[in-house]
C-alpha cells in the first residue's frame, strides 16, 4: 500500500470534487507496506541496468537486501512505527488482506497487541505483522472507546456524524470477500475452511472458505451494514482468482472450450520448465472448484442486495467478478471458444484504448527501453490493480452512484452533467507502471525469477494474504 491518494475510493472522491475532505490512511516511507516491488526493481535497474551479468548478481543481492532492511527498520523501529492520534474517522476503511472475519472482529487494540515488540531479522527481511501495522493507520485511536471499534462500528460512527444539514453516510461501499479465496493463488494451495473458521488464529491455515461458511459470515456482515446510517449501499461481487496474473496457466487449456489450464503456477515459470513435482501449483480441477465456490459467494451477495431492496433499502450491486471476466485475456479474450453466452469484451475508456499496446490482464512486461510490452491492468505483485485499473473500478462505481442519484460537483461546487467520466488522462500520467515500467521487468520475467530464488520475494511481497 503506497499511493493511497489515487486508490479507487480516492479517485471517486476526486471526481466528486471532494478529495480535499476525504480522509484516508497514508504509508509514505520506502514505498509503503509490505514490499513495493516497483521501487525495488527500479533501484536494481538504476544500479545494474535491465539485465544482470554473472559478476553483478552478488552485488544486486546485497543491494536488494540492504533496501529491504531499511524498509524493515523504518516500519518496525523508525518513523513508520509511530501512528499519529486521530481526531476523526477515516472515510476509507479498507485494510489490505482483511477477510470477512477480520472486518467483523479486529480492532485497533487487537492489532496493536498482535504487533508486540519486533525483532530485527537479518535473514527473513520482512516487516513483521505488517497487516496489523497498516491497519493501525485505518482504525480510529482517538480514545479508549475508539480503539475498541471494528471497521463496521467505525462506519456506524461516521454515519452518526452531523454537519449543518445532514446526518448519515451518503454512499457506503462494501467490497469484501476476495480474501476469502485469493490466498489459494498467492500461496498456490487450496485449503478449504474448517468449522473453526471464525477463530482469528486458526482461520489463517485456510485459503478458500466453504460457501456455507462464507454465507454465515456474510449474514453477519449484512446485519452490521443495517446498523449504519447510509442512504445508499453498494455491495461488490468477488472476482475469480485465476484471472490475476500472479498465477499463470501452464500449456494449453484442458480441452477446447474450457476456461481452465491443467496447472497454475508462478508467471515466471516457463511451460517447458514446469515440473508439477517441484513447482508449486494448483490444478485445473482445483481452480474450477474454487470458481464454483466464488460463484456461490456471489450468489450470497446478490441475494443480500435483492432482499434489502425488497425491504425498501437503497442497495446496489457492483459485479466486480463480471467486470474482471470481461477483461480476462487468456481465459476469454484470446480463446473465443471458452466465452460463455453472456460474455462481451469490456469497452475500455478512449484514453486506455489509445495506449500502445492496449492494457490487458497479463503480467506486466517492459520492452527494455522505457516502454510497456504487455499487461497494464495488474501491478507487479500480480494481484492488485494498477492505477488505471483502479480507475476502471472507480468508473463502474460512479455509474452506480449516478444511478442512485448521487450528485457530482466540480471543486468549485458547480454540478457536473452526465455522463460523469473519470479523468483517465490524469490517471495515465500518475500510473508509473503503465507509463514507464522498470526496464528489468522483461517478457521472460527472468529478473523476477531471480528475485524469487534469491530473495523469496513472492512469499515476502504476498504475505499480506498469508
C-alpha positions in Angstrom: 0.0 0.0 0.0 1.6 3.2 -1.2 -0.1 5.9 -3.2 -3.4 5.9 -1.3 -4.3 9.3 -2.7 -5.0 7.5 -6.0 -6.7 4.4 -4.6 -10.1 3.8 -6.3 -12.1 5.4 -3.4 -9.8 8.5 -3.7 -10.4 8.6 -7.4 -14.2 8.6 -6.7 -13.7 11.4 -4.1 -11.6 13.4 -6.7 -14.4 13.1 -9.3 -17.0 14.1 -6.6 -14.9 17.3 -6.1 -14.4 16.1 -2.5 -10.9 14.8 -2.3 -9.7 17.7 0.0 -12.3 16.5 2.6 -11.6 12.7 2.0 -9.9 11.1 5.0 -7.7 8.0 4.2 -4.5 6.3 5.6 -1.1 7.1 4.3 2.1 4.9 4.1 4.7 7.1 2.6 8.0 5.6 3.7 10.1 3.3 1.4 7.2 2.6 -0.9 4.7 1.5 1.7 3.8 -1.9 3.0 4.6 -4.7 2.8 7.1 -4.6 0.0 7.0 -2.3 -3.1 8.4 -4.4 -5.9 8.3 -1.5 -8.3 10.6 0.6 -6.2 12.9 -2.3 -5.5 13.2 -3.2 -9.2 13.8 0.4 -10.1 16.6 0.6 -7.5 18.2 -2.5 -9.1 17.7 -1.2 -12.7 19.2 2.1 -11.8 22.3 0.4 -10.4 22.7 -2.6 -12.7 20.7 -2.0 -15.8 17.9 -4.1 -17.4 19.9 -7.3 -17.2 22.2 -8.8 -14.5 25.5 -10.4 -15.6 27.2 -13.1 -13.6 29.5 -10.7 -11.8 26.7 -8.3 -10.8 24.5 -11.0 -9.1 26.1 -10.8 -5.7 26.1 -7.0 -5.7 22.5 -7.0 -6.7 21.6 -9.4 -4.0 23.4 -7.2 -1.4 21.7 -4.1 -2.7 18.2 -5.7 -2.6 18.7 -7.0 1.0 20.0 -3.6 2.1 17.0 -1.9 0.7 14.6 -4.4 2.3 16.5 -3.9 5.6 15.9 -0.2 5.5 12.2 -0.8 4.8 12.0 -3.2 7.8 13.8 -0.8 10.1 11.6 2.2 9.1 8.3 0.4 9.9 9.4 -1.6 12.9 11.6 0.9 14.7 11.7 4.1 12.8 9.2 6.9 11.9 6.9 4.4 10.3 6.3 2.5 13.6 4.6 5.6 15.1 0.9 6.1 14.4 -0.5 9.6 15.0 -3.5 10.2 17.2 -6.6 10.6 15.1 -9.2 13.2 15.7 -11.8 11.8 13.3 -12.8 8.6 11.5 -11.3 7.7 8.1 -13.7 7.6 5.1 -11.5 4.9 3.6 -11.8 1.9 6.0 -10.1 -0.8 3.9 -7.2 -2.9 5.2 -5.2 -5.0 2.7 -5.6 -8.7 3.2 -8.6 -8.5 5.6 -11.2 -11.2 5.1 -14.8 -11.2 6.4 -13.9 -12.2 9.9 -11.1 -9.7 10.2 -13.5 -6.9 9.2 -16.1 -8.1 11.7 -13.8 -8.6 14.7 -10.4 -6.9 14.6 -9.9 -3.5 16.3 -7.1 -1.1 16.8 -6.3 -2.6 20.2 -6.3 -6.1 18.9 -3.9 -5.2 16.0 -1.6 -3.3 18.4 -1.5 -6.3 20.7 -0.5 -8.7 17.9 2.4 -6.5 16.9 4.2 -6.5 20.2 8.0 -5.9 20.1 9.5 -6.8 16.7 12.9 -8.4 16.4 15.5 -7.4 13.7 15.6 -10.5 11.5 18.5 -10.1 9.1 17.7 -13.3 7.3 14.0 -13.0 6.6 13.7 -9.3 6.0 10.1 -8.5 6.0 8.1 -6.1 8.2 6.7 -8.2 11.0 2.9 -8.0 11.4 2.7 -5.6 8.5 -1.0 -6.2 8.1 -1.7 -5.1 11.6 0.7 -2.2 11.3 -1.1 -1.0 8.2 -4.4 -1.4 10.0 -3.4 0.9 12.8 -3.5 3.8 10.3 -7.0 2.8 9.2 -8.7 2.3 12.6 -9.5 5.2 14.9 -7.4 5.6 18.1 -8.5 9.0 19.5 -10.0 7.5 22.7 -10.1 4.2 24.6 -13.6 3.5 23.2 -12.4 4.3 19.6 -9.6 1.7 19.9 -12.2 -1.0 20.6 -14.2 -0.3 17.4 -14.4 -2.7 14.5 -14.4 -1.4 10.9 -18.2 -1.7 10.8 -18.6 0.1 14.1 -16.3 2.8 12.9 -18.5 3.2 9.8 -21.5 3.4 12.1 -19.8 6.3 14.0 -19.3 8.0 10.7 -22.9 7.6 9.9 -23.8 9.2 13.2 -21.7 12.3 12.5 -23.7 15.5 11.8 -23.0 18.7 10.0 -25.2 21.8 9.5 -27.7 20.0 7.3 -27.3 16.2 7.3 -26.8 13.1 9.3 -25.5 9.8 7.8 -23.3 8.4 5.1 -24.4 9.3 1.6 -23.0 6.1 0.0 -21.4 3.1 1.7 -19.3 0.8 -0.5 -18.6 -2.7 0.9 -16.1 -4.6 -1.1 -15.2 -7.7 1.0 -14.8 -11.4 0.3 -11.9 -11.6 -2.2 -9.5 -12.5 0.6 -11.7 -15.5 1.5 -10.4 -17.2 -1.7 -7.4 -15.2 -3.1 -4.9 -17.0 -0.9 -5.2 -20.1 -2.9 -3.4 -18.5 -5.8 -1.0 -16.3 -3.8 0.0 -19.4 -1.8 -0.7 -21.9 -4.6 -2.5 -24.1 -2.2 -6.2 -25.0 -1.9 -7.1 -25.4 1.8 -10.9 -25.4 2.5 -12.1 -23.8 5.6 -13.0 -25.9 8.6 -15.5 -25.4 11.4 -13.1 -23.2 13.3 -13.2 -20.5 10.5 -14.5 -17.9 13.0 -11.3 -18.2 15.1 -8.9 -15.4 14.1 -5.8 -17.5 14.7 -7.0 -20.9 13.3 -8.5 -19.5 10.2 -5.1 -18.5 8.9 -4.5 -22.0 7.7 -7.4 -21.8 5.2 -7.1 -20.4 1.7 -10.7 -20.8 0.5 -13.9 -20.6 2.5 -16.6 -23.2 2.0 -19.7 -21.5 0.6 -21.7 -22.3 3.7 -19.1 -20.7 5.9 -18.9 -17.6 3.7 -22.7 -17.3 3.7 -22.8 -17.5 7.5 -20.2 -14.8 7.9 -21.7 -12.6 5.2 -25.1 -12.7 7.1 -23.2 -11.1 10.0 -21.8 -8.5 7.6 -25.3 -7.7 6.4 -26.6 -7.2 9.9 -23.7 -4.8 10.6 -24.4 -2.8 7.5 -28.0 -2.4 8.5 -26.8 -0.7 11.7 -25.1 2.0 9.7 -26.9 5.2 8.7 -26.2 5.2 4.9 -28.6 6.4 2.3 -27.2 4.1 -0.4 -25.2 0.9 -0.1 -23.1 -0.7 -2.8 -22.1 -4.4 -2.4 -19.4 -5.9 -4.7 -19.1 -9.4 -6.0 -15.9 -11.5 -5.6 -13.7 -11.8 -8.7 -12.5 -15.2 -9.9 -9.0 -15.8 -8.6 -7.2 -17.3 -11.6 -7.5 -14.1 -13.7 -4.9 -12.1 -11.8 -1.5 -13.0 -13.3 0.1 -14.0 -10.0 -0.8 -17.5 -11.2 -0.4 -18.5 -14.8 -2.0 -21.4 -16.6 0.6 -23.8 -18.0 0.4 -25.2 -21.5 -2.9 -25.3 -23.4 -6.4 -25.5 -21.9 -7.6 -28.8 -20.5 -9.9 -29.2 -23.6 -11.3 -27.0 -26.3 -13.8 -24.5 -24.9 -12.6 -24.9 -21.3 -11.7 -21.9 -19.2 -9.0 -23.8 -17.3 -5.4 -24.9 -17.8 -4.0 -28.2 -16.4 -1.9 -26.3 -13.8 -1.5 -22.8 -12.5 1.9 -21.7 -11.2 4.1 -18.6 -10.9 4.2 -16.4 -14.0 7.9 -16.6 -14.4 7.9 -20.4 -14.7 8.1 -21.3 -18.4 5.9 -24.0 -19.9 8.9 -26.1 -20.9 10.5 -25.9 -17.4 7.4 -26.6 -15.4 7.5 -29.7 -13.2 4.5 -30.4 -11.0 6.6 -32.4 -8.7 8.8 -29.4 -7.7 7.0 -26.3 -8.9 4.2 -25.2 -6.6 0.9 -25.1 -8.4 -2.8 -25.7 -8.2 -4.6 -27.9 -10.7 -7.3 -27.0 -13.2 -9.9 -29.1 -11.4 -8.9 -27.3 -8.1 -9.3 -23.9 -9.9 -12.7 -24.9 -11.2 -13.8 -25.9 -7.7 -12.7 -22.6 -6.3 -14.5 -20.7 -9.1 -17.7 -22.6 -8.3 -17.3 -21.6 -4.6 -16.8 -18.0 -5.7 -19.9 -18.2 -7.8 -21.8 -19.3 -4.7 -20.2 -16.4 -2.7 -21.5 -14.1 -5.3 -25.0 -15.6 -5.2 -25.0 -14.9 -1.4 -24.0 -11.3 -2.1 -26.6 -10.9 -4.8 -29.3 -12.4 -2.6 -28.4 -9.9 0.1 -28.9 -6.9 -2.2 -32.2 -8.4 -3.6 -33.6 -8.9 -0.1 -32.5 -5.4 1.0 -34.2 -3.8 -2.0 -37.4 -5.8 -1.3 -37.2 -4.3 2.2 -37.1 -0.8 0.7 -33.4 -0.3 1.3 -31.5 1.5 -1.5 -28.8 -1.2 -2.0 -27.0 -1.8 -5.3 -24.7 -4.5 -6.8 -21.4 -3.8 -8.5 -20.5 -7.0 -10.4 -16.7 -6.9 -10.0 -16.5 -10.6 -11.0 -18.2 -10.0 -14.3 -16.1 -6.8 -14.9 -12.8 -8.7 -14.5 -14.1 -11.7 -16.5 -14.7 -9.3 -19.4 -11.1 -8.3 -19.3 -9.6 -11.8 -18.8 -7.0 -12.2 -21.6 -6.1 -15.9 -21.6 -9.4 -17.1 -20.2 -11.7 -15.5 -22.8 -10.2 -12.7 -25.0 -7.7 -14.9 -26.8 -9.9 -18.0 -26.6 -13.3 -17.3 -28.2 -14.4 -21.0 -27.8 -14.3 -20.5 -24.0 -16.6 -17.5 -23.9 -20.0 -18.0 -22.3 -23.1 -16.7 -23.9 -23.3 -13.6 -21.7 -19.7 -12.6 -22.4 -18.7 -9.4 -24.3 -15.4 -7.6 -24.1 -15.2 -4.7 -21.7 -15.3 -1.4 -23.6 -12.2 0.4 -22.3 -12.3 4.2 -22.0 -10.9 6.0 -25.1 -7.7 7.1 -23.3 -6.9 3.5 -22.4 -7.8 2.2 -25.9 -5.3 4.7 -27.3 -2.4 3.3 -25.3 0.1 1.1 -27.3 -0.1 -1.7 -26.5 -3.6 -1.7 -25.1 -3.6 -2.6 -21.4 -4.6 -6.2 -20.6 -4.7 -8.7 -17.7 -1.4 -10.4 -18.5 1.6 -9.9 -16.2 3.2 -6.6 -16.7 6.3 -6.6 -19.0 8.7 -4.0 -20.1 10.1 -3.7 -23.6 13.5 -2.9 -22.1 13.6 0.6 -23.5 11.3 2.5 -21.1 8.1 1.2 -22.5 5.5 -1.4 -21.7 5.3 -4.6 -23.8 2.3 -6.3 -22.1 -0.1 -6.1 -19.2 -1.1 -2.9 -17.5 -4.2 -3.8 -15.5 -2.3 -5.5 -12.7 0.7 -4.2 -10.6 3.9 -6.1 -10.1 2.5 -8.2 -7.2 0.2 -9.8 -9.9 -2.8 -9.3 -7.6 -3.6 -5.6 -7.1 -4.8 -3.4 -9.9 -2.7 -0.6 -11.4 -3.8 3.0 -11.0 -5.6 2.9 -14.4 -7.4 -0.3 -13.5 -8.5 1.2 -10.2 -9.9 4.0 -12.5 -12.0 1.4 -14.3 -13.4 0.2 -11.0 -14.0 3.8 -9.9 -15.8 4.5 -13.2 -18.2 1.5 -12.7 -18.8 2.6 -9.1 -19.5 6.2 -10.3 -22.1 4.8 -12.8 -23.9 3.1 -9.9 -23.7 6.3 -7.7 -25.3 8.3 -10.5 -28.0 5.6 -10.8 -28.6 6.2 -7.1 -28.9 10.0 -7.7 -25.6 10.9 -6.0 -24.7 14.4 -7.2 -21.2 15.1 -8.6 -19.7 18.6 -8.5 -16.6 20.4 -9.6 -14.1 21.6 -6.9 -15.8 25.0 -7.1 -19.2 23.4 -6.3 -20.8 23.5 -9.8 -22.9 20.5 -10.7 -21.4 18.0 -13.2 -23.6 16.9 -16.0 -24.0 13.2 -17.1 -22.1 11.2 -18.0 -19.6 11.6 -15.2 -16.4 10.2 -16.6 -13.2 9.5 -14.7 -10.3 11.6 -15.9 -8.2 8.8 -17.3 -5.6 11.1 -18.9 -4.8 12.2 -15.3 -4.6 8.6 -14.1 -2.3 7.6 -17.0 0.1 10.4 -16.1 0.1 9.2 -12.5 0.5 5.5 -13.3 4.2 4.9 -13.4 3.8 1.2 -14.3 1.8 1.9 -17.4 3.8 4.9 -18.4 7.3 3.6 -17.7 7.6 0.1 -16.1 11.0 -0.9 -14.8 13.3 -1.9 -17.6 14.3 -5.1 -15.8 10.7 -6.5 -16.0 11.1 -8.3 -19.2 8.9 -10.6 -21.2 10.8 -13.6 -19.9 10.4 -12.4 -16.3 14.0 -13.5 -15.6 14.6 -10.8 -13.0 11.5 -11.8 -11.0 12.5 -15.5 -11.2 15.9 -14.5 -9.9 14.4 -12.3 -7.1 12.1 -15.2 -6.1 15.0 -17.6 -6.0 17.4 -15.3 -4.1 15.0 -13.2 -2.1 11.9 -15.3 -1.8 10.1 -12.2 -2.9 6.8 -13.8 -3.7 6.4 -15.1 -0.2 7.5 -11.8 1.2 5.5 -9.5 -1.0 2.4 -11.6 -0.9 2.4 -12.3 2.9 -0.4 -9.7 3.1 -2.6 -12.7 2.2 -0.8 -15.4 4.2 
